[in-house]
Amino acid sequence: MTFETIWDKYGSTALELLLVLVIGLTLIKLVMNLLRKGLQKSKIDVTAHKFILTICKFLLLFLLALAILETLNIKASSVLAAFGVVGLAVSLAVQDTLSNVASGFLLLMTRPFEVGDYVQVNNVEGTVIHISIVNTKLDTIDNKAVYIPNRQITDSVITNFTREEQRRLDLKFSIAYHNDFRKAKEILLDIVTHHPMALQEPEPVVRLCEHGDSALKILVRVWVKSEDYWDLNFDLLEEVKLRFDEAGIEIPYQHMDVIVHHTKKPDA
């Protein structure tokens, strides 16, 4: 078989195939660049950009593959049917992964949290470091990296501690019954009123909340900026301890008194 014969038989098809490839890849690159610029200008969360771009590129490449099949005179319908059977088998094998992908897409669209937020999911607390289409990475306060499958996240209760600008800090302090309650309340009010991180609007609350078995319990309720929550929490615990010690106010602890009764043995 001569070159002329091969060219006459396959030349036009090869040229069409090359033309389809060049035009198709050029269009895909153009569309992806336009989509990328559009996403950068949009209000869609940055963590969703990669996911959207990946899905769109996959769809465009799939359309290009169908165009190539048509150029080679291969019926796309039969190929799609074969892909359907294979796709069903694959989906059954990786249904957990597909479920995580669907959940990842849901997280990126509903945005219950963003990168940098401090959240609690499945009794795990940490800062959101990365949101992928399969799992979400949290860094805990003791510097552990925790990867949670997205399906577990969407199926559980999510607590976002930093979504709002302000949080309420509630603390309870115990004093002995023989201590001066008014003095203890005065000290607590003075601390939360003058601490620079404690917000004065809404107004801090200091009230007796419980008559315990061995102590009076006083509730301190104060609002704070979300980023200052833990600093204020530790500051109040330390300062209350120091001020109570200075004022001679006892912070009782649970204890047990054991009373031993001695009985006289009867005379023999």
Contacts in CASP RR format, 6 or more apart in sequence:
PFRMAT RR
TARGET T0000
AUTHOR 0000-0000-0000
METHOD contacts of the structure
MODEL  1
MTFETIWDKYGSTALELLLVLVIGLTLIKLVMNLLRKGLQKSKIDVTAHK
FILTICKFLLLFLLALAILETLNIKASSVLAAFGVVGLAVSLAVQDTLSN
VASGFLLLMTRPFEVGDYVQVNNVEGTVIHISIVNTKLDTIDNKAVYIPN
RQITDSVITNFTREEQRRLDLKFSIAYHNDFRKAKEILLDIVTHHPMALQ
EPEPVVRLCEHGDSALKILVRVWVKSEDYWDLNFDLLEEVKLRFDEAGIE
IPYQHMDVIVHHTKKPDA
13 71 0 8 1.000
13 72 0 8 1.000
16 71 0 8 1.000
17 68 0 8 1.000
17 71 0 8 1.000
17 72 0 8 1.000
20 64 0 8 1.000
20 67 0 8 1.000
20 68 0 8 1.000
20 71 0 8 1.000
21 64 0 8 1.000
21 68 0 8 1.000
24 64 0 8 1.000
24 67 0 8 1.000
25 64 0 8 1.000
27 60 0 8 1.000
28 57 0 8 1.000
28 60 0 8 1.000
28 61 0 8 1.000
28 64 0 8 1.000
31 56 0 8 1.000
31 60 0 8 1.000
32 53 0 8 1.000
32 56 0 8 1.000
32 57 0 8 1.000
32 60 0 8 1.000
35 52 0 8 1.000
35 53 0 8 1.000
35 56 0 8 1.000
36 49 0 8 1.000
36 53 0 8 1.000
39 49 0 8 1.000
39 52 0 8 1.000
39 53 0 8 1.000
40 49 0 8 1.000
44 52 0 8 1.000
45 108 0 8 1.000
45 111 0 8 1.000
45 114 0 8 1.000
46 115 0 8 1.000
47 108 0 8 1.000
47 114 0 8 1.000
47 115 0 8 1.000
47 130 0 8 1.000
47 131 0 8 1.000
48 108 0 8 1.000
48 109 0 8 1.000
51 104 0 8 1.000
51 105 0 8 1.000
51 108 0 8 1.000
51 133 0 8 1.000
54 133 0 8 1.000
66 76 0 8 1.000
66 79 0 8 1.000
69 75 0 8 1.000
69 76 0 8 1.000
69 79 0 8 1.000
70 76 0 8 1.000
91 98 0 8 1.000
96 149 0 8 1.000
96 151 0 8 1.000
97 134 0 8 1.000
99 151 0 8 1.000
100 133 0 8 1.000
100 134 0 8 1.000
100 135 0 8 1.000
100 149 0 8 1.000
100 150 0 8 1.000
100 151 0 8 1.000
101 133 0 8 1.000
101 134 0 8 1.000
101 150 0 8 1.000
102 151 0 8 1.000
103 149 0 8 1.000
103 150 0 8 1.000
103 151 0 8 1.000
103 153 0 8 1.000
103 154 0 8 1.000
104 131 0 8 1.000
104 132 0 8 1.000
104 133 0 8 1.000
104 134 0 8 1.000
104 150 0 8 1.000
104 154 0 8 1.000
105 133 0 8 1.000
106 150 0 8 1.000
106 154 0 8 1.000
107 131 0 8 1.000
107 136 0 8 1.000
107 150 0 8 1.000
107 153 0 8 1.000
107 154 0 8 1.000
108 131 0 8 1.000
108 133 0 8 1.000
112 158 0 8 1.000
112 160 0 8 1.000
113 119 0 8 1.000
113 128 0 8 1.000
113 158 0 8 1.000
113 160 0 8 1.000
113 163 0 8 1.000
114 128 0 8 1.000
115 128 0 8 1.000
115 129 0 8 1.000
115 130 0 8 1.000
115 131 0 8 1.000
116 127 0 8 1.000
116 128 0 8 1.000
116 129 0 8 1.000
116 162 0 8 1.000
117 127 0 8 1.000
117 128 0 8 1.000
117 160 0 8 1.000
117 161 0 8 1.000
117 162 0 8 1.000
117 163 0 8 1.000
118 125 0 8 1.000
118 126 0 8 1.000
118 127 0 8 1.000
118 128 0 8 1.000
118 160 0 8 1.000
118 161 0 8 1.000
118 162 0 8 1.000
119 125 0 8 1.000
119 126 0 8 1.000
119 127 0 8 1.000
119 128 0 8 1.000
119 138 0 8 1.000
119 158 0 8 1.000
119 159 0 8 1.000
119 160 0 8 1.000
119 161 0 8 1.000
119 162 0 8 1.000
120 126 0 8 1.000
120 158 0 8 1.000
120 159 0 8 1.000
120 161 0 8 1.000
121 136 0 8 1.000
121 138 0 8 1.000
121 148 0 8 1.000
121 152 0 8 1.000
121 153 0 8 1.000
121 156 0 8 1.000
121 158 0 8 1.000
121 159 0 8 1.000
122 148 0 8 1.000
122 152 0 8 1.000
122 153 0 8 1.000
122 156 0 8 1.000
124 138 0 8 1.000
124 140 0 8 1.000
124 146 0 8 1.000
124 148 0 8 1.000
125 138 0 8 1.000
125 140 0 8 1.000
125 141 0 8 1.000
126 138 0 8 1.000
126 139 0 8 1.000
126 140 0 8 1.000
126 141 0 8 1.000
126 146 0 8 1.000
127 138 0 8 1.000
127 139 0 8 1.000
128 136 0 8 1.000
128 137 0 8 1.000
128 138 0 8 1.000
129 137 0 8 1.000
129 138 0 8 1.000
129 139 0 8 1.000
129 145 0 8 1.000
130 136 0 8 1.000
130 137 0 8 1.000
131 137 0 8 1.000
133 150 0 8 1.000
134 149 0 8 1.000
134 150 0 8 1.000
135 147 0 8 1.000
135 148 0 8 1.000
135 149 0 8 1.000
135 150 0 8 1.000
136 147 0 8 1.000
136 148 0 8 1.000
136 150 0 8 1.000
136 153 0 8 1.000
137 145 0 8 1.000
137 146 0 8 1.000
137 147 0 8 1.000
138 145 0 8 1.000
138 146 0 8 1.000
138 147 0 8 1.000
138 148 0 8 1.000
139 145 0 8 1.000
139 146 0 8 1.000
140 146 0 8 1.000
161 167 0 8 1.000
161 226 0 8 1.000
161 229 0 8 1.000
162 226 0 8 1.000
162 227 0 8 1.000
164 226 0 8 1.000
165 225 0 8 1.000
165 226 0 8 1.000
166 199 0 8 1.000
166 223 0 8 1.000
166 224 0 8 1.000
166 225 0 8 1.000
166 226 0 8 1.000
167 223 0 8 1.000
167 224 0 8 1.000
167 225 0 8 1.000
167 226 0 8 1.000
167 229 0 8 1.000
168 221 0 8 1.000
168 222 0 8 1.000
168 223 0 8 1.000
168 224 0 8 1.000
169 220 0 8 1.000
169 221 0 8 1.000
169 222 0 8 1.000
169 223 0 8 1.000
169 224 0 8 1.000
169 229 0 8 1.000
169 232 0 8 1.000
169 233 0 8 1.000
169 236 0 8 1.000
170 219 0 8 1.000
170 220 0 8 1.000
170 221 0 8 1.000
171 219 0 8 1.000
171 220 0 8 1.000
171 233 0 8 1.000
171 236 0 8 1.000
171 237 0 8 1.000
172 209 0 8 1.000
172 210 0 8 1.000
172 217 0 8 1.000
172 218 0 8 1.000
172 219 0 8 1.000
172 220 0 8 1.000
173 184 0 8 1.000
173 188 0 8 1.000
173 217 0 8 1.000
173 218 0 8 1.000
173 220 0 8 1.000
173 240 0 8 1.000
173 244 0 8 1.000
173 251 0 8 1.000
174 215 0 8 1.000
174 216 0 8 1.000
174 217 0 8 1.000
174 218 0 8 1.000
174 251 0 8 1.000
174 252 0 8 1.000
175 181 0 8 1.000
175 184 0 8 1.000
175 215 0 8 1.000
175 216 0 8 1.000
175 218 0 8 1.000
175 244 0 8 1.000
175 249 0 8 1.000
175 250 0 8 1.000
175 251 0 8 1.000
175 252 0 8 1.000
176 214 0 8 1.000
176 215 0 8 1.000
176 216 0 8 1.000
176 249 0 8 1.000
176 250 0 8 1.000
176 251 0 8 1.000
176 252 0 8 1.000
177 214 0 8 1.000
177 215 0 8 1.000
177 216 0 8 1.000
178 250 0 8 1.000
179 216 0 8 1.000
179 248 0 8 1.000
179 249 0 8 1.000
179 250 0 8 1.000
180 249 0 8 1.000
181 208 0 8 1.000
181 216 0 8 1.000
181 218 0 8 1.000
183 247 0 8 1.000
183 249 0 8 1.000
184 218 0 8 1.000
184 244 0 8 1.000
184 247 0 8 1.000
184 249 0 8 1.000
185 206 0 8 1.000
185 208 0 8 1.000
185 218 0 8 1.000
187 240 0 8 1.000
187 243 0 8 1.000
187 244 0 8 1.000
187 247 0 8 1.000
187 249 0 8 1.000
188 206 0 8 1.000
188 218 0 8 1.000
188 220 0 8 1.000
188 240 0 8 1.000
189 204 0 8 1.000
189 206 0 8 1.000
191 236 0 8 1.000
191 239 0 8 1.000
191 240 0 8 1.000
191 243 0 8 1.000
192 198 0 8 1.000
192 204 0 8 1.000
192 206 0 8 1.000
192 220 0 8 1.000
192 222 0 8 1.000
192 236 0 8 1.000
193 200 0 8 1.000
193 204 0 8 1.000
195 232 0 8 1.000
195 235 0 8 1.000
195 236 0 8 1.000
195 239 0 8 1.000
197 224 0 8 1.000
197 225 0 8 1.000
197 228 0 8 1.000
197 231 0 8 1.000
197 232 0 8 1.000
197 235 0 8 1.000
198 204 0 8 1.000
198 222 0 8 1.000
198 223 0 8 1.000
198 224 0 8 1.000
198 232 0 8 1.000
199 222 0 8 1.000
199 223 0 8 1.000
199 224 0 8 1.000
199 225 0 8 1.000
201 223 0 8 1.000
202 223 0 8 1.000
204 220 0 8 1.000
204 221 0 8 1.000
204 222 0 8 1.000
204 223 0 8 1.000
205 219 0 8 1.000
205 220 0 8 1.000
205 221 0 8 1.000
205 222 0 8 1.000
206 218 0 8 1.000
206 219 0 8 1.000
206 220 0 8 1.000
206 221 0 8 1.000
207 218 0 8 1.000
207 219 0 8 1.000
208 216 0 8 1.000
208 217 0 8 1.000
208 218 0 8 1.000
208 219 0 8 1.000
209 217 0 8 1.000
209 218 0 8 1.000
209 219 0 8 1.000
210 216 0 8 1.000
210 217 0 8 1.000
211 217 0 8 1.000
214 252 0 8 1.000
214 254 0 8 1.000
214 255 0 8 1.000
215 252 0 8 1.000
220 236 0 8 1.000
222 232 0 8 1.000
222 236 0 8 1.000
224 232 0 8 1.000
241 251 0 8 1.000
244 250 0 8 1.000
244 251 0 8 1.000
END
